[in-house]
Amino acid sequence: MIRLVFVDADGTLVGSQGVPDCAWQAVEEARRRGLRLSLSTGRLGRGRTLEFARRLDPRGFHIFQSGAVVLDGEGRVARAWPLPQTPYHRAVDLARAEAAVLEAYAAGGGFFAEREAAELRAHAELIGVDPEFRDLHAVFFEAPVVRAQFVVPEDRWRWLRGAVEGLGLDLHEATSPATPGIVYASLTAPGVGKLKAARYVAEALGVELGREAAAIGDGKNDLELLRAVRFGVAMGNAPEEVKRAARRVVPPADECGLAEALEAVWRLRP
């Protein structure tokens, strides 16, 4: 029986105009039927995103920062996996050399950047949190930095990707229908991702991941989790690779795909 569902944010819960009413209605129905819901996102655990998590389950555990941080329903850090020092500084150097936007995130919710840009502003508006402009090398020594993220236009990401892959960190790529044309290239410590964090959440809730959990997502950063749970669902806007990894494909977020996905999960419960 499925007891726990991991729900991605952008492209799954959040559509091009925010979270549709049908998604929240489906969330309430799923909770009424006894399902535990855990947000699983690349976003930081502040602002609108923390509000989403609390609405999914105020007593649960939620995955942020592409798996680098798990927060409880009150926004307190339950578990975090910091970035290694040298690869992080290489990422900062690369961003400076290429005049690319790089964001840095601390376990406690700090959000830092070095330069203003249209894509950074679009991301800040999406998550409802403004960055603090600081020297990113110095930030590392002041707070546990758990994730760095390049925020770049899709056409630029095509040629920057190779350099980012060579940094020695795990790369998690994502997009959002609310910010078309922007790639969010998230970097975590090696081996850290949504699956590692999901294992922690499942253990904390007494759930067996492969037998009693489901996951719903639309990005490549959801792939390993979709494959590890009992029932993986891909959104209609997901890349073909993600769809192939899922047991079921539902319509995009704007077409109430999350509602269809959650219904499929609770009907599997008996």
Rosetta blueprint (number, residue, H / E / L):
1 M L
2 I L
3 R L
4 L E
5 V E
6 F E
7 V E
8 D L
9 A L
10 D E
11 G L
12 T L
13 L L
14 V E
15 G E
16 S L
17 Q L
18 G E
19 V L
20 P L
21 D H
22 C H
23 A H
24 W H
25 Q H
26 A H
27 V H
28 E H
29 E H
30 A H
31 R H
32 R H
33 R L
34 G L
35 L L
36 R E
37 L E
38 S E
39 L E
40 S E
41 T L
42 G L
43 R L
44 L L
45 G L
46 R L
47 G H
48 R H
49 T H
50 L H
51 E H
52 F H
53 A H
54 R H
55 R H
56 L H
57 D L
58 P L
59 R L
60 G L
61 F E
62 H E
63 I E
64 F E
65 Q H
66 S H
67 G H
68 A L
69 V E
70 V E
71 L E
72 D E
73 G L
74 E L
75 G L
76 R L
77 V E
78 A E
79 R E
80 A E
81 W L
82 P L
83 L L
84 P L
85 Q H
86 T H
87 P H
88 Y H
89 H H
90 R H
91 A H
92 V H
93 D H
94 L H
95 A H
96 R H
97 A H
98 E H
99 A L
100 A L
101 V L
102 L E
103 E E
104 A E
105 Y E
106 A E
107 A L
108 G L
109 G L
110 G L
111 F E
112 F E
113 A E
114 E L
115 R L
116 E L
117 A L
118 A H
119 E H
120 L H
121 R H
122 A H
123 H H
124 A H
125 E H
126 L H
127 I H
128 G L
129 V L
130 D L
131 P L
132 E E
133 F E
134 R L
135 D L
136 L H
137 H H
138 A H
139 V H
140 F H
141 F L
142 E L
143 A L
144 P L
145 V E
146 V E
147 R E
148 A E
149 Q E
150 F E
151 V E
152 V E
153 P E
154 E H
155 D H
156 R H
157 W H
158 R H
159 W H
160 L H
161 R H
162 G H
163 A H
164 V H
165 E H
166 G L
167 L L
168 G L
169 L L
170 D E
171 L E
172 H E
173 E E
174 A E
175 T L
176 S L
177 P L
178 A L
179 T L
180 P L
181 G L
182 I E
183 V E
184 Y E
185 A E
186 S E
187 L E
188 T E
189 A L
190 P L
191 G L
192 V L
193 G L
194 K H
195 L H
196 K H
197 A H
198 A H
199 R H
200 Y H
201 V H
202 A H
203 E H
204 A H
205 L H
206 G L
207 V L
208 E L
209 L H
210 G H
211 R H
212 E H
213 A E
214 A E
215 A E
216 I E
217 G E
218 D L
219 G L
220 K H
221 N H
222 D H
223 L H
224 E H
225 L H
226 L H
227 R H
228 A H
229 V L
230 R L
231 F E
232 G E
233 V E
234 A E
235 M E
236 G L
237 N L
238 A L
239 P L
240 E H
241 E H
242 V H
243 K H
244 R H
245 A H
246 A L
247 R L
248 R E
249 V E
250 V E
251 P L
252 P L
253 A H
254 D H
255 E H
256 C L
257 G H
258 L H
259 A H
260 E H
261 A H
262 L H
263 E H
264 A H
265 V H
266 W H
267 R H
268 L L
269 R L
270 P L
